[in-house]
């Protein structure tokens, strides 16, 4: 990877308010981290970093950094992370990582497919990106901006694994060699789409069926506050009584007395109690 010249300036404004003022002045806040030096706050002209990113194949950029007023004339640094605004995609913040020319570094490099897969062109399949980035280790000058994978030979059901990726000279691709990076999936038929749609809507159908049963009065959940019927009540429920017929007596209750029969002896009535009290007083 060829280094790109960039000039940065020491940053005195910090915190959120300072960052806003920098952006309003067309400057981007940045931080450079290093193994031998403590982190340093920097600011970069917005047009300068835009120009660097515009000519780069990815955001993995090797910078030949010059910091204004720094005793070191040049510092080799990698763009580690760039924060963008969600809507405008404007550059908000940049993290840089200082590296040495003779020390290998590990970075994430994007993967790009080259050509049209045979399974897509002839069989109507779909090319799937399983991994969009791969971890590589190399000297800064040997780092690739992008890893390319030729997919023109891929048939349906075939894949390119990490172990099959071709790395440039001096670059080691890290990771499990059996993990797929790109694959071609079989096309989905109308029957499969209908089956997937039916399985996705099955729960809703079951809920609707229960609702219909409830409306018919044959099945459904009890309403709030409603008591559950006694066990076997539905089976033993009596038919409605005929007009004018007396309700059957409850189990254990005495049969109604015949007309004209004397009332059963028991607790005296209220007038009898009063007469008894008068006699006792006398």
Buried (B, 14 or more C-beta within 10 A) or exposed (E): BEBBEBEBBEBEBEEEEBBEEBBEEEBBBBBBBBEEEEEBBBBBBBEBBBEBBEEBEBBBBBBBBBBEEBEEEEBBBBBBEBEEEEEEEEBBBBBBBBBEEEEBBEBEBBBBBEEEBBBBEEBEBBBEEBBEBBBBBBBBEBBBBEBBBEBEEBEBEBBBBBEBBEBBEEBEBEBEEEEBBBBBBEEEEEEEEEEEEEEEEEEEEEEEEEEEEEEEEEEEEEEEEEEEEEEEEEEEEEEEEEEEEEEEEEEEEEEEEEEEEEEEEEEEEEEEEEEEEEEEEE
